[in-house]
Amino acid sequence: MRASNMANSKLLTPFLMVFVLLASTLLLADGDEGFIYGKITMDNGNVYQGVIRWGDEEAFWDDMFNSTKVDNVFDEYLHDLDIDDLEDDIYAENDRKRDRGWRIFNIRIGDHRPGYTDHQFKCRFGDIKKMRLRGSQSVLLTFKNGEEMRISGGSNDIGASLLIMDDELDEVKLKWRRIDTIEFLPTPKRLKNKFGSPLYGEAETRRGRFKGFIQWDNDECLASDILDGDSEDGDMKIRFENIRSIEKYRRGSLVTLKSGREIYLTGSNDVNSENRGLVIKDPEVGRVLVGWRDFEEITFHDVKESGPSYDDFTRPNVLSGVVRTRDDETFSGRIIYDLDEVYDLEILDGEDGRTKYLIPFRNIKSIVPDRRYGSRIILRNGDELELEDARDVDEENDGIVVWEKNEKVKYIPWRKVQEIVFN
């Protein structure tokens, strides 16, 4: 989205409107239902139940869980299909890949595929039914439709110490290596104990004004969390619940408290250019991460809601739709996107300047690739985004597989994709 020139924007609907309407959307839970809640069983059989916080970061159902996929999804979805013709298509896509080779669907295509990286897995916590831990880095995920996926490492979400506000014991810090299973459950409308209230704010950026539930520095998301920094008088630790606004200023930030008191802070990634960005969350879009260079100022507001509830995250479906090629061919059926994404709960990544978008595929109506630099993303709510600088939307994309109803498999290199329309 190029919000810096909204009047001349080609977007069908100004993206700003999404955030203006966020407070009234039906997907906001009234009360405490937006907090992550569940039952944790330890390897010794002990059970804890209550509100969960992932390390010092994620606390809400619409927060993001990150890891790396272990299995080749094609073994599950395509092993019984005739895929011999894929090898020629992949060779033809890129001479570099053909010369050095790689392996797909257990077809040997040389010894090494340069530039290949492990595919990341991202989804929101509300899309997960259960986690079974298998060692310090491996997890078996179960989704709401009963499908399972093995993941391992890839982020600090794996191996994190979990905080749980047990219904009887209050706050307990659990060791990851001792956990056997985590079962996610709908959150009660009113919680007896919780870690704090959500952060909600209105941000001024170089790319426009955004409003919604937020994470500061990509982790602080509760009013009880702490903003760190150095003042001229010494180190400061300020609870977000006492902050009215934060403005980027010189080499740090000007923090205004609710009392009107102003403090200039430096020396911490909470308040300087090392800040990892301001995350703004919206159920109709996903997550918008505003980089520090684009950030200007945020004003915090008190809200009664806590975000989408667990039941607002529907059972996942496999991706399906129609793919049109630049050769005027059309293929319809199940879609495997970037030779990786299979479910509509998975996430498409892309950037617009210093602002990054993480969008669940279920929120996407269609994708129109540029021949090289990026793609136009049309959301189901009618908004359009021009995104680039990520493998999901540029020339690094590994291409599309369409599994048609007649069980014929068609591989389409990214450079040949004209448009993808999802069901």
N, C-alpha and C positions, 0 to 999 in steps of 0.2 A: 504494500500500500504506500503510495506517495502522498502522505497527508500534508506535506509542507506546502502544497499548492492545491488545496481542496477545491477551489473554484474551477480550476482547469482540469481536475481529475477526470479520468475516463471510467472511474468506478461507477457501476450502476447505482450503488447506494453508498453514501459516505460511511466509511467504516466507523467514524466517530459515533454514529447513531446507535451502533451496537452497545457501546458502553453507556451511553445516556439511558438506554432502555434496560440496562442490566439489573437495576434495582427492582424492576417490576416484572422480570421474567418469571414464568411459571416454574422454572427449574430451580429456583432458590428455595431452600428449605426454611420454613418458619421455625426458628428455635435452634436447637443444637444438633439437628440431624445431619449437618454437613461434616461433622468430625468423624475421623476414622475410628471404628469401633470393632471389637472382635474378641475372640477367645484364643489364648495362647497356651499350648500344651508343651511342657518341658520334657526332656528325655527321661526324667525320673517319675513322670506321671502327674506332677503338680500342674494345676490349671489356674490361669489368671484371666479375668474377663473385665473389659472396660474400654475406655478411650485410649487409643494408641498414638504415640508420636514416634516417627521414624528418626532415630538419632536426635539431632537438634534441629531438624528441618521439617519434613512433611508432617502435616497434621490433619489434612482434609481429603475427602474422597476425590476431589478434582486435582489433587497434587499428583505429580508424575513419578512413576516407578521406572527405573532404568536398569538394564543389564545387557548381557550379550547372549544371542541364541547359540545353542549347542548343536542342535540337530539340523540336518538339511530337510526343509519342509517338503521337498519334492519326493522324498522317500515315502512320506505318508500319503501325499495327494496324487502322485503321478507314477508310482512304481509299476502299476499294472497297465500303463498305456503304451501305445506305440510311439516312441520318441526318437527313433533313429534319424529322422529328418532334421532334428534340432542341430545336430553337429554341423551340417553344412551351413545352416543359417548363422550359427555363432561364428564359424570361420569367416564367413563373408562380412560380418559386421566390422571387424577390425583386424588389419594385418598384424598388428603388434600382438594381439591375443593369439592369433593363429600361429605366429612364429614361435612364441615361447610356451603357449598352451596353458590349459587349466583343466579342471575337472568339474563336470556338471551331471547330475543324475547318474553318477557312477560311470559316466563315459570318460575315458582317458583321453585328454586333449593336450598332451605334453606334460612337462614336468613342473611348470610354474606359471602362475598367472600374475604378471606384474601389476602392482597397484591394488590388488584385491585385499580387502579388509574384512574382518568379522562383521557380520550384520548386527547392528544394535537392536535391542527390543525396548520399546517404550509403550506404556499404557498408563491410564489413570488408575489409582487404587480402587476406585469404585467398580472397575471392570473385573476385578479378581475375586474369586470365590474362596480359594484356599492356597496356601503355600506349604509344601513339605520340604523341609531342609534336608539336604544330602551332603553333609560335610560343611566346611567353612565357606565355600564359594559356590556350591551348586544348590539349585532350587528347582523343584517340580511345581509349576504353576497349574492350577485348575481354574478355568474360566466359568462363567455362569451357565454356559451351554454344556458343561461337562468335558469339553476338550482340554487337553493337557499340553504343556510346552516345557521343555527343559531349558534352563538358562544358567549362566555361570558368570560371576564377576562383572566387570564392565563399568561399575560405578560404586560409590560408597553406600548405595542402598543395600548392597550385599555385604554382610558382615557387620552391619551397624548395630549398636546397642539400642534396644527398644525400650522406650518408656511407656508404661501402661498405668493408667489411673484405675487400679482395681476397685471394683464396687465396694469391697470390704476393707482392703488394706491401704487405700489411697495410692500414692505414687510408688511404683516399683521399677527399678532399672534391671532389665533382663539381659543376660549374656547371650549373644547370637549363637555361639557354639553349643549352648545347652538347649536350644529350642528345637522341638520336634516338628510341630505343625502350628500354623497360624490360620485360623478360620475367621473370615470376615462376616460380620452380621450387621443388620440394619441398626442404626443408632437410635436410641430412645429420643423422643422429642424434647424431653427435659432431662438433663444430666445432673446427677447429684454432685459429681466432681468432674472438673475438666482442667486443662492446662491454661486456659485463658480465653480471651475473645479474639475473633479474627481481625486482621488488619484490612481496612477498606479505605480507598483514597482516590483522589482525582489528580492526575499527573499532567503537567505541562511538559511537552517534549518538542524537539525540532520537527517532529513528524506529525504533530497534532496533539489534541487533548484526549486522554483516556481515563476511564473511570471504572473501578471494579475492585474485587478482592485481590490482594497483592501478596507477593513475597519480596521483601527487601534484600538486596544483595543475594538474591536467588536462594535464601534460606529462611530469614526471619519472617514469620507469618502470623504471630500472635502479639497481642497488645502487651503481654508480659515479657516478650523477648527484649533483648538489650541492644542498644546502639552504642558502639564503642568509638572513642576518639580522644585526641589530645587537645586540650585547650591551653591558653597561655598560662593558666594557673596549675595545670596538672592533668592527669588521666581522668576521663569521664566515662561513666557507664549510666546511660539514661534509658529507662523503660519507655517503649513506644507508646504506652498508654498515657504518658505525660507530654507527648510531642504533638504539636499542632501542624507543623510543616517542616520540610527539609528542602533547602535550596542549594544547588551547586554554586559554589562561590570560590573564586581564585583556585587555590590548590586543595581545597577541602569543601566543607559544607557549612552553611549557616542554618543552625537548628533553632526554631522558634517553639518554645514550650506553650502549653495551653494557658499559662499565666501571663503570656506576653514576653517573657524573658527570652533574650537572644544569646546564643553561644556559638562561636566560630570554632569548628573542630577540624583537625587534620590527623594524619599519621595512622589511619586505619582504613582497611578496605570497605568499611561501612560508610566512609565519608569522602573517599578520594577516588582517583582514576583507576584504582585496583578493584573497585566495586564490580561485581559480576553481573549487575543489571537489575532492573526493576521488572518483576513478573506481574502481569495483569491477566486475570483469568476470566473467561467468559464461556458458558456452556455451549453457545452457538458457534463458537470459533475454536477455542482451545486455549492455548497459552501464548501470550505475547510478551517477549523478553526485550525490553527497551535497554539498549546499551548505554553506558555512562556518557558517551559522546553525544547521544541524542537526548539524554535526560536533562531537564532544567529545574523542575520543582515539583514537589508533591504536597498536597494538603490532605490530612487524614480526617475521616468522618466516622462517627459511631454508627453501627448498624445492629439491628436485632437478628438478621438472618446470619446463617453460617455457610451458605453455599448449597450445591446440589446434594440430595440425600443418596444413600446407597441404592435405593430402589429406582432412582432416576437414571441409573446406568443400566440399560437394557441388555438382554442376552446378545452376545456377538453373533454376527453372520459372516460367512466367507464373502470376500469381495467378488462382485460379479457385475457385468455390464457389457458395453459395446466398445470396441477399439477400432478406430478408423485410421488407415495408413495413408501415407503420402502417395501411394500407388493406387488410391481409390478402392482399396479392398476394405471389407468390413468383417469383423469377427466378433462373435458374442458368446458369452458363457462365463465360467469362473475365471477370475483374474488373479494372477500372482504378480504383484507390482515390484519392480526392481529386483526380480528373481528372489523375493524375500518376503514382503508383506502379504499376508493371507487373509487376515480378519479385519473387519471394519473398525475394531477398537484400536488398531495399530496407528502409528503417528507418522504424518508427513512433515518433514522439516524443510524450511526455506527461509531466506533472509531478504529483507528490503533495507538496504543500507546497513545501519548498525542495529536494526530491529529484527529480531528473529521470531518466527512463528512455528509453533508445534500444534498441528491440526489433526485430530482424529479423522480417519478416512470416512467415518459415518457422517461427518459434517460437510463432506465434499460432494458436489454434484458432478463436476467435470474438471478435466485437466487438459490444457492446450499447450504442448511444449513449444518453446522456441527451438530453432535448429541447433542452438549452441548454449546460449547464456542462461536460460531459465525457463519458467513456465507461468502461464496465467491460470490461477486457481479460482474456480467459480464455486462459491459455497452454496449450501442449500437454502440459506436465508437471502440469497441474491447478491451478496457482496462479492467483489472480485479483488484479488490480490496478485501483484506481479512479484514473483519470488525467484531468487537465484542463489548461487553460492552454496548449494547443498546437493548431494548426490540424488536425492529424491526428485529434484526439479531441473537438473542440468545434465551436461553430456556425460557425467560420471555414472549416470543411471545405467544399470545392467540390462535394462529392457523388460519387456512384458511377455508373460506366458498366458495364453488364453486356452482354457480347457473347455472345448465346445460340447454341446449336448450329445453329439455323436461320438464322444470320447476321443476326438481328434485333437492333438495338441499342436498349437501354433506358437512359435517363438517370434517375437517382433522386436528387432533392435530399436533402441530409443530414437535413433536418428530417423527412423521410418514412421514413428508415431505421429499422427496428425491430431488426434483427439481421443480422450478416454472419457466415456460417460458412464457413471456408476448407476446401478439400479437403486 
